[in-house]
């Protein structure tokens, strides 16, 4: 005799939860340095500011801490974490390894429609450079990399990258004050190689693109030393 399940059938849960919304808002504010490193965070204050209960804020804090954006200290204040130079370079290594393989796959399987969709993103980046809009550029930068992963059938690769790039993201954003044109030019070269189905060149240009941060972080740390953790020289 079969036993019926006591669980009710649910509609697909496509809408973001309150915790997801809180997470995305705080993630954005930390990434864009509206909440700079060292900022003290309170569950109660954030809940009041966003008009939500403390539980979704607690959930968001935990997720942000796992990414490396927050330092949660029991019985003490929660703080926006300082940028780890070591963490930045580790994230660069992970991204370079994964994204080089991603663009190799993209060269093999992306269609002309995929190329056209990526060209639209690049045109938006071009406009962001022209408008000197680092916030918009950063968003389209992430979208370009994410779309390559997804259109190559490797969505999981972007999930891994996002879990590892928090420290790198803030340095990348700070670099856009002087390096957005270089980043855009790199993307054009990657796209040209993908369109030509030249795996070697696509991997080469992606590695160059992601390696620029090794030089940029020296300048950024000198200009924003208070944002960085006190670590041995990298």
Long-range contacts (C-beta under 8 A, 24 or more apart in sequence): 17-56, 18-52, 18-53, 18-56, 19-55, 19-56, 19-59, 19-60, 19-63, 21-56, 22-46, 22-50, 22-52, 22-56, 22-57, 22-59, 22-60, 23-59, 23-60, 23-63, 23-64, 25-50, 26-60, 26-61, 26-64, 26-69, 27-64, 27-67, 27-69, 30-64, 30-69, 30-70, 30-80, 30-170, 31-69, 31-138, 31-169, 31-170, 31-173, 32-135, 32-138, 32-173, 33-170, 33-173, 33-174, 33-227, 35-80, 36-80, 36-227, 37-80, 37-81, 37-82, 37-83, 37-170, 37-226, 37-227, 37-228, 38-79, 38-80, 38-82, 38-226, 38-227, 39-79, 39-80, 40-77, 40-78, 40-79, 41-70, 41-77, 41-78, 41-79, 41-80, 42-77, 42-78, 43-78, 66-163, 67-162, 67-163, 67-166, 68-166, 68-167, 69-166, 81-229, 82-227, 82-228, 82-229, 83-167, 83-170, 83-171, 83-227, 83-228, 83-229, 84-167, 84-228, 84-229, 84-231, 85-217, 85-221, 85-228, 85-229, 85-231, 85-234, 86-231, 86-234, 87-166, 87-167, 87-168, 88-167, 88-168, 88-171, 88-213, 88-217, 89-213, 89-214, 89-217, 89-234, 90-164, 91-164, 91-165, 91-166, 91-167, 91-168, 92-168, 92-210, 92-211, 92-213, 92-214, 94-160, 94-161, 94-164, 94-165, 95-161, 95-164, 95-165, 95-168, 95-210, 96-206, 96-207, 96-210, 96-211, 98-157, 98-160, 98-161, 99-145, 99-148, 99-149, 99-157, 99-161, 99-206, 99-210, 100-203, 100-206, 100-207, 101-157, 101-203, 102-148, 102-149, 102-152, 102-154, 102-157, 102-206, 103-148, 103-152, 103-190, 103-193, 103-194, 103-199, 103-202, 103-203, 103-206, 104-199, 104-202, 104-203, 105-152, 105-153, 105-154, 106-148, 106-151, 106-152, 106-194, 106-202, 107-193, 107-194, 107-197, 107-198, 107-199, 107-202, 108-197, 108-199, 109-152, 109-153, 110-151, 110-152, 110-194, 114-151, 115-191, 115-194, 115-195, 117-147, 117-151, 118-144, 118-147, 118-148, 118-151, 118-191, 118-194, 119-191, 121-147, 122-184, 122-187, 122-188, 122-191, 125-184, 125-187, 126-184, 128-180, 129-180, 129-181, 129-184, 134-173, 134-176, 134-177, 134-180, 137-176, 137-180, 137-183, 137-184, 138-172, 138-173, 138-176, 141-172, 141-183, 141-187, 144-187, 148-194, 168-213, 170-227, 171-213, 171-216, 171-217, 171-220, 172-213, 174-220, 174-223, 174-224, 175-212, 175-213, 175-216, 175-220, 178-219, 179-212, 179-216, 182-212, 183-209, 183-212, 186-212
